[in-house]
Amino acid sequence: MAAARLLSVLLLAGACRAAFAQDAAPGAAPGAAPSPAPGGLDIGGSLLSDASVLQTVVESPAGATPGGFSQLTLNVVNRNRQAAKVEGTGILSLWYGAYAGTAAAQAAATGLFATPPGPGGAVATLEVRKLYLAIFTPVVDISMGRQIITFGVGTLFSPIDAFSVPLLSDLNYVRTGSDVVRLDAPFNDVSGIEAVSTVSTSFDSLSSALKLYTNVVGVDVAAVGIYRGARKEALAGVSFKGDLEVGLYGEAVEHFVYTPQQAYFEGMLGADYSIEKTWFFTLEYSYNGNAVTPGSAAPTDAVGSLFQNQHYLYAMIRWQFAELAGISASVIWDISASVLLPTLEVTYNIAQNANLIMYGRYFGGDIRSGAPWPGPDFQWGVEAQVSF
């Protein structure tokens, strides 16, 4: 509790200092010291509105249920970031129709703020996606607070990412935030060492990681060591990412579980390619050596992986057929359980900073574990997003 109050005071102090910093007087004499960077805050964000229909075909009773949500995202960051950075992202969402009950249940499970159901059963949730203070020194950069930590190189599959997971309900698979302390000490422009740890008074709930990274003949490589107290396991892994006509990348991780004592391998291999900025392709394969039995309903933490079965494939193809319009198709395939999650999107830029997205998804089952999917079979929707 004391640590949380201290972090809040530091963040507030940094934000106030940035907000009231004054620019240097114009017309400085020649040879005078350079003017300091402008102070104040940059505030931006987006407004998103989604209207969907969830359709059940296989289960009984069959039918369609309307749902949707409205979402306001605010991003705040100080302008003068020479010595320090204060950044925050908050998301206020209003869920209604078929989404309201699920949103309330997920908010309770993850500790988000959620209001009781209002008129028509609508539920409002508030998420602090990012809120941290970073201090830059000549030797090491230190940041503390809620951040999105990305250790791996995978677009969707990333065994090395111990602090964040992609949200499969989001069309862009955005990642979750984590409350951590992070230190990044660069040796030069391409090499360095990075350390990340959650903040906890209990060693059993502590998660920590250390990454050593560099670049060898144009290929980014990294070695990672991770400890997960809640799962009582240690991980040792490596990753690489290079671009030789086709972008190739991959991760390999060995898990050492203490209770019950066992070891298993997890890996990912991916490639991406583009043709004249018109066609874009991504392909990823993931292997989990500690898979659950296909069709079981084991909890996600049972294997320490979002994708619990043994073999997964992710494929995406996008056609930018006009400057302001494109169409993309993607699929996540749980090969072990024969479960598919395909998505089709059509995007059109209707005005500056305004996009219209029409999409459709099919749920063949729970893509995480291959368990039978209790929800709808199809989701059809349209989204309008305005950035500011």
N, C-alpha and C positions, 0 to 999 in steps of 0.2 A: 504494500500500500504506500509506504514511504517512497519507494523507487518510482511508483507511478506519479505521485505528487511532484517529486523532483523533476521528472521528465516533463510534466505539464508546465511547471514554472520555467524550465529552460526553453521550451517551445514558444511559450507566450512571450518571454523576454526577447528571443530572437526575432519573432514576428513583429513585435512592437518596435524594436530597434530598426528593422528593415523598413517598416511602414513610415517612420518619421525621419529617416535619413534624408539629408539635404544634398542637392546637387552642388557642385562647385560653382562659384560665381562665373558668369560668362565674361569673355574678354580678358582672360588672364594674361599677364605680361609674358613676353617671349622668354624662354629659359626657366619659367616657373615649374614647380612640381606638377606632374600630370594630374588632371582632375580625377577625383574618385568616381568609381562606377555609380550610376544613378541608383538611388534607393527606392523604397516602396515595395509593393507586392504586385505580382501578375496574377490575375484571377481569370480563370476560364472554365470551360466545362462543356456539357452537352445536355440536351433534352431529348429523351427518347420515348416514343409512344408505340406500343405493340398491341395489335388486335389479332387474336388467334381463334382457331377452332380445333378442339381436341376430339378426334373421331375414333370410336371403338368399333371394330369390325368383327374380330375373332371371338372375343368374350361376349357373354350375355349379361345384361341386355346391350344390344348394339345401339349406337346413336352418336350424336355429336353434341358437345358442350362448349359454349363460348367462354372465352377468358381473355385476359390481357393484363397489361401493366403500363404504368407511366413512371418514368425514372429521370430524376434530376441528379446529374453528377457535377460536383464542383471541385476544381483543382486550384490550389493556392501555393505559390512559391515566391520567395523573395527574389528581387532582381539582382542585387549585388551578391554574387556567390563566390567572390574571390577567397574569402576566409571561412565562410559557413553557409549552410543551406538549410532552410526550413521549408518543408513540403508537406502538404496534406491533401487527401482526396476523400471526400464524403459522398455517399450515394443514398439519396432518399427515394424510396420506391413505394408506389401505391398499387397493390395487387387486387384484382377483382375476378369474379366469375370462378372458373375452374382452377385458377392459380392461387386463390386466397388461402385455402386450407393448407396446401403444400408449402406456401411461403411462410406461414405462421409456424408450421412444424419444423421447417429447416432453420428458422431464426432461433427457435427455442433450443434446438440441438447444437447450434454453433455459437450461442451466446449473443446474437444480435438483438437490438432493441426492436420490439414489435408491439403495435397497438392491439387492443382487443378488436374483434370484428365490428365494423361500423355499419352504416346504412348499406343494405344490399350485401352484407358479408364482406365488404372490402377491408383489407389489412394493409397498414403502412409499416414499413421496416426502414431502419437506419443503419447503414454500415460505414464504418471508418476503414476504408481500404488501405490508406497510407496516412501516417502521421509521424514524422521523425525529424530529428535534428542531426545534421552532418557538420563536422568540423574538419577543415583541411589544414594539414601541417606539411612542412617540407619532407617529413619522414613517413607519416602514415595518415590516412583519412579515417576518421572515426564517425560512425553514425549509430544512433540509438532510437528505438521506437518501432512503429509498425511499418514494415517495408515489404516489397515483393522481391524475394531472393531467388535468383535464377542461377543455379550452378551448372546445369547441363546445357546441351546443345540441341536437344530434340525439339521439334515443333509441338508435338503432342506427347510422345513417349519420352520419359527422361528418368531413368533409375537413380541418377545422381541428385536430382532435385529433392532434397530432404525436407525443405521448408515450405514448399508451395505445390499445389496440385491444380491442374486445369479444371475449370467448371464446365462439365459436359452440357449443362443446360444453356450455356451461352453460345451463340453462333460463332464467336471468335475464340472460344476456349480460353478466356482470360484466366489468370492465375490468382490464387488467394494470397492475402498478406499474412505476415507473421511478426510477432513482437520479439525483436532480437537486438543484440549489440553486434556491430559489424566493424571489422578493421581491415583495411586494404593498404598494403605497403608495397608500392611498385619499386622494382629494382631499376627498370628503365622503361622505354616506351612500350615494350611488348611482354615484359616478364614481371612477376611479382608474387606475393603471397597474400592470401585472403583468409580471414578467420571470422566465423559467425557462430553465435550461441544464443539460444533462448535464455530468458531471464527467469530463474526459478530458485526457490529456497530448498527444493528437494532434488537430490541427485537422480532419483528415479524418474523424474519428469523432465530432466534436462536433455536438450539436443544440441550438439555442437559439431562443427565441421571445419576442416582446414584444407585449403586448396592452394597448390603450387602450380602456376601457369607460365607458359612461355610460347614462343613461336619458332618453329624449326622449318627452314626452307619454305616459308609461306603457309605452313599449316599450324593452326592454333592447337596446342596440346596442354593437358592439365592432368594432374594427379590429385586425388581427393581422398581424405580420410574422414569418416563420419561416425559419431556415436549417437544412438537413440536410446535414451533412458527408459522411456515408456514402453518400448518394445524389447529392451534388454538385448540390443544387438550392436555390433560394430560393422562398418562397411569400408571397404577399400576399393577404389575405382579409378579409371582413367577415361579421358574423353579426347576426341580430336575433331577438327573441322577444317576443311580445306576446299579450295575451288580450282579445279583443273578441268575447264570446260563444263563439267558437271560438278555441282557442289556435293561433296561427300562428307558425312559426319557420323559419329558413333560414340557409344558409351559402353563400358564393361564394368560390372560391379560384382564383387564377391561379398556375400553376407555371412557374418559369423554370429549366430544366435546363441545366447548363453542359456536361456531357459525356455523350452528344452534345448539342449545342446545340439546344434546342427550347423551345417554350412551349405549354401547354395549360390548359384550364379544367376545373374540377371543382366541382360544386355539389350542394346538397341542399335540399329544400323539404318541410316537414312540417306536420301539423295534428293536434290532439287535441281531444276533446270528451267530455263526460259528461252523463248524464241522471239526475238525482235520485239520484246516488251508487249507481246500480244498473247502468247500462250505461256502459261506457268504450270509447272508440275511439281508435286511433292510426293514422295513415297517413303514410308517408314515401317520397319518391322521390329517388333518387341518380343523378347523371350523372357519368361519368368520360370526359373527352375524350382520354385516352391509354390506351384499352382495348387489351388483348391480343386476338388472334384467338380467337373463341369456339371452345372445344374444345381449345385448346392447354394445355400443362402448364407454362407459364412460371412461374418463382418469383414469390412475392408481391412481393418488393422490386423486381421489374423495372419496376413502374409506381408504386411507393411508395404503394400503397393495398391495404387488406385485400380490398376488392371490386374485381376487376380488369377486369371487362367494362364495357360502356358504360352500360347502363340496368339499374337495380335498383328494386324496390318492396318495401316492408315494410308489412304491415297486421296489426293486432291488434284483436280485439274481446273484451271480457270482460263476463260477466253475473254479477253478485253476487246470485244468486237467494235467498240467505238470509244472515243476519248472519254465520254461521260457515262458509259454503260458497259456492264460485263455480266457474265454468267459463270457460276462455279458449281461444281459437283464434288462432293467428298463422301467418304465412307470409312467408318471404323468397323473392322471385322474381327470378332472374337472367333478365331479359327477353331479352337478346341470345342466350343459349345455351339458353333454354327449360328451365331447371333450377329446381326448387322444393325448398324446405325447410319443409314445414308441420309445426306442432306443436300438439297438443291436450292440455290440462291440466285436471284436476279437483282442486280444493284444498278440504280440509276441516279446520277447526280442531278437533282431537279433545280438546284440553285447553288450559289456559292455557300459552302459549308453545310449543305442540306442534302441528305441522301434518302432515297426510298428503296427499301429492301423487301422483296417478296420471297417467301421461302416455304419449303415443305420438308418434313422429316418423317421417317418411318422407324418405329421401335420394334425390333424383332425379339427383344428380351432385355434383361439387365446387362448392358454391355460390360459392366465391371466384373461380374462373376458368372454370367451365363444363366442366372436364375430366371424363372418365368417372370415376365413383366406384368405387374398387376394393373398398370395404367392403360392409357389409350394406345392404339396402334399407329395412328397418324397425327401429325400436327401440321396445320396449315396456317400461315399468318402473313401479316404485312407489318413492317416497321418503318417509321419515319424518324429520322435523327437529324437534329440541328446542333452544330457545334458553335461555340462562341468564345 
